[in-house]
Amino acid sequence: MLSAYTVDFVTTLSLSAIASNGEVKGGGAYYLISRSLGPEFGGSIGVLFYLAQVLNTALNVVGLIDCIKLNFGYAMPHGYWWDYLFGTVALVFCTGLCLAGSSMFAKASNALLVVLTFSILSIPVSALLNPALVDPERGIEFTGFSLATLKSNLLPDSASGHFNGFTTFRDLFGILFPATSGIFAGASMSGDLRNPSKAIPRGTLWAMLSTFLAYLLVIVSLASSTRHHSFLRNPNIIQDTNIWPPGIFAGEFATTFFSALMGVIAAAKLLQALARDKLIPGLEVFGKGTKKADEPVLAIFLTYILAQFAMLANLNQIATFISMGYQVGSTLTLFALDCWLTTCR
């Protein structure tokens, strides 16, 4: 987690430095990089960021279906194509909501914040108040808050067959990094902000701080109350040891669903900005927007099609590709900052 947030923090500082010292229009990080490194080079970076956000949309849809399966799998048909069908239905629904207009996110964000806050706080509360529970059939060994449990979880279990050194770290980083890179999605909607030069640095830095503290709180709470092998044997361990299990399901559902919505509209906004720069032949049509609110309808449809194909991969594969895309983008953002500073001198 620290490695992921270090990458995010350095990238955020670079974006903030450029955004706070110049005009910012639609396209977020792509707009800033392209105006620093030049439109031709920036165009290739814009495509990379766009594909990463499309993959992030597919990741959240797949995660949404996995969340539902963990809770209602007994009543659902099983199989790869069944999962793909459920994901398709969810993605179509998210795309339909996005076509209704991006203003809906502002109205839904307050309700999402309440659900997520309750869900996150219930985890440390459960660690403190729930009695110890041992259930071998479900793979649960919950001790409640215990310094001994925390100490046993501080280091990886090298004797376990699940630990493979750097390979394990690489796989976990590939899965975790996309969960931290969502803080950049808001920057892609810079064209909807009244004062993006101030809103992007403040919003992104505050989002980074709040999500880091939330992750840290959850990790410490779980590590101090649940034995290591329980995480390996029970994928729904957080909900099964929570003081009110439906609250965890509500938080997981709200997070994945809203992130999928945000991914579709943020990716479409980025594509719209990229198309309006007319750098890549054939993309100009996706720069069109509605007369009333300049909604990128055609870009939303293309984003849906690409995300539909991306869902053919599994959760871990999608997450790994997202990590690669965002890390390359982060490196180029630092390069853009260096070029910008050199120009200013």
N, C-alpha and C positions, 0 to 999 in steps of 0.2 A: 504494500500500500504506500509506504514511504517513497519507494522508487517511482511509482506511478504519479504521485502528487508532486514529486520533484520535477518531473518532466512537465507536468501541467503548470506548475508555478512559474518556471522559467519562461514557458511559452506565453503565459498570461501577462507577465511583466513586459515581454516584447510587444505583444499586441497593445497593451495599455499605453506604452510609450509612443507607439506610432499613432494610435487612435486619438490620444489626447493632444496631439500637435498637428492636426490636419483635418481636412474635411472627410467625413465618412458617409458613404451612401450605401445602398443595398448590396448585400453580398458578404458582409462581415469580414472574416479573416481573409477571404479571397480578395476582396476589394483592397484591403490594406496592403497585402503582399504584392498584388499586381501593380499598385501605384508606387511601390517602393523598388521592385525589381524590374518593372517594365511589363507591359500587357502580354507579350508573347510568352515570357517565362511564367508570368502569373496565371496565364490560361491553363497551362499544364497542372499547376498547383490547384487551380480551381476544380479541375476534373477530378483530381485525387481526393480533395476534400468532399466533393459531391458524392463520389462512390463510397467513401468511408461513412458518410451520413446515411446513404441508402442501405448499406450493410448494417448500420446501427438500428435502422428501422426494422429490418428483417430479424435482427437479434432480439429486439424487444417483443416482436410478435411471437417468435418461437418461445421466448421466455414466458409470455402470457399464457400460451397453450400448455406449457409444462406446469405452470402454476395451477391452472385449472385441473389438469390431470392428477396432480398430487392430492387434490382435495375431492375430486369427483370422478376419478379414474374408474372406479367400480361401476359407474353408470354409463361409461363411454366406450365405444368400440375401439379396439387397439390395432395398431399397425402403422407403418410409415406413411402410407397414402391417406389414411384417416387423419393423422396428425397434420399432414399437408393441407387437407381439405379444411380442417378447423382453422388453421393459420390463414388460409385464403379468405375465409369468411370474416375473420377478425381484421385482416388487412383491407378488405373491401369496405368494411364498416368504418375503419379509421380514415380511409381515403374519402369516403362520402362526407364525413364530418369536416374534413379539411376543405372540401369543395364549398362547404357552407360559409367559409370565411375564417381568417386567422384571428379575428377579434374574440372568438369563443374561448381562446386559451386564457385570456385575462379573466374571464368570468369563472372558468373552471379551476384556475390556479389556487384560489382561496380554499375551495373545498378539498382540493388535493393536499394542501398544506396541513389542514386539520387532520385528515386521515393519516398522513405520513407521520406527523408529530405524535399522534396517539400510538401508532404502531411501533415506532422507534422507542418511545419511552416505556412501552410495556415490556421490552426485553430486559433492561436493568431492574425494573420493578419485579419481574418474575424471578430474576436471579436472587433478589433479596428476600422475597416473600413466599415463593413457592416451596413446599416441603420437598425433601429429597425423594427421588423416584428411580427405581431400578426395574426395567422391563426388558428381559433378555429377548423376548419374542420380537419386539419392535426395535431392538438394538439401542435402548435408552439407558444411560447411566447419568442421571442428573443429581448433582450433589448440593445444589444451591450455592450461594456465594462462599467460596473457600479459597484461601491463599494457597493451600496445597494443590488444589486443582489448577489454579492459575500458574503456579510454578511448573507443574507437569506439562502444561501446554505452551510454555514459552519457547521451547526448542522443538524442532521436528523429531519424530520418532524414527531415528535412523535404522532401528532394527526391523521396522515394518517393511513389508514388500511393496507398500504404496509409495515409499520415498526413494527417489532416484536422483538425488542431488540436484545439479543444475537443471536437469531435464524437468524435474518437478517445479522448480522455481520459474522456468520459462513458460511452462504450461499455465501455471497459476497467474503469472503476470499477463499472459495473453488473454486470460478470461477476465481478470480484474480491471485492467486498464480501460476497456470500453465503459465500465461503470463509473469511472472518474472523468472521462473525456466528455460526458454529456453537458458539462458546464459551458462548452463552447457553442452549443446549439443556439443559445439566445443571441450570440453575436451574429449568426447568419441572418437574423431578422432585423439587422441594423436599419434597414429602410423604413421600418415601422416605428422607430424610436424618434422622439422629439429632439433629443440632444444626444446622439450616439457617441460623440467624443467624450462625454462624461459618463453616460449610462453604461457603455461597454466595460471600461475599467472598473467602475464601482460594482456593477452587477456581477461580473465574472469573478472578481476577487472575493466578494461576499459569498457567492455561490461556492467557491472553492473552500473557503473557511468553514462554512456551515456544513457542507457535505463531509469534509475531513473530520470534523468533530463528531458528526453522526456516525460515520464508519468506525471511528475510534471507540466511541461509547458502546456500539454493538459488539465489536470484536472483544473488548475487554470484558464485557458482561458475559458473553458466551464462553470465553476462555476461562473465566473464573468460576463457572457453574456447571460445565458439561465436559465429560471425559472425552479424550481424543478419539477413541474408537467409535464413539457415538456419531460423530460427524461423518465417518466413513460408511457406517452401516445404515444410517437413517437420513435420507435426503430432506426429510421434512422435520428435522429435529427442532428447529426454532419454534415451529407451531405446536409440536407435540409437548413441549415443555413450557409453553407460555401460559400466563395467568388467564388469558382470554384468547384462545386460538383463532376465532373468527377475525380478531383485530389484525393478526399477522397476514391472514389471507387477503383482507381488505387492503392492507398496505402494499402487498406484492402485486395485487391486481391493479391498484391505482397507479403504481409506479410504472409497470410495464405498459399499461394501456396509454397513459398520458405520454410516456416517452416515445411510443410508436407514433402517436399523433404529432408530437413535436418533431420527430424525425422526418415525417413526410413533408410537413409544411416548411421546415427549415431547409431541407435538401432542395425543395422546389424553389424557394426564394433564392438560394445560391445559384441554381441553374439558370434562373431568370436573369440574374445579374451577369452571369457568364455569357449568356446568349446575347444580351444587349451590348456587350463589348465587341461582338462580331469577330471573335478571334478564331473560331472553329467553324468551317463551312457546314451548313445544314442545321445549325443550332438556333439560327435567328428566330425561327417560329416560336421557340420556347420562351422568348423574351416578352411575348405579348401578355398583357394582364387585363383584367376586367376594367370597365370604364369607371365604376364606382369606387372600388377599393384597390385596384391594381393587383388583384389576386392572380397568381400564376397557374391558371387552370391547366393548360397544356403541360406545363412542367410537373404538375401534380400527377397527371396521368402517366407520364414517362417514369416518374419515381415509383409509382405503383407497379408498373411492369417490371422494372429492374429488381425491386424488392421481392416481387413474386418469384422470380428466378433464383434470387439469393436464398430464399427459404428452402431450396432443395438441399442445402448443406445443413449439417447439424450445428447445435449451439456453439460448441467449442471451436469448430472450424470457422464459423462466422466471426467469433470474437477474436481469433488470431489474426484474421485478415484486417479487421478494424484496427487492431493495435499497430500493425505494420503501417497502415495508411496514416494514422494520426501521428505516429512517431516520425515518419518521413516529413509530414507536414510541419511538425514542431521544429525539426531541424532547419527547415527552409524558412520558417518564421524568424528564427534567430539570425539566419543569414540576411533576411530582409531588414531586420533591425540594424545589423551592422552596416549594410549598404545605406540605410536611411541616415544613420549617425555620421557616416563618412561624408555623405552629401551635405549634411547640415554644417559640418566643419568647413 
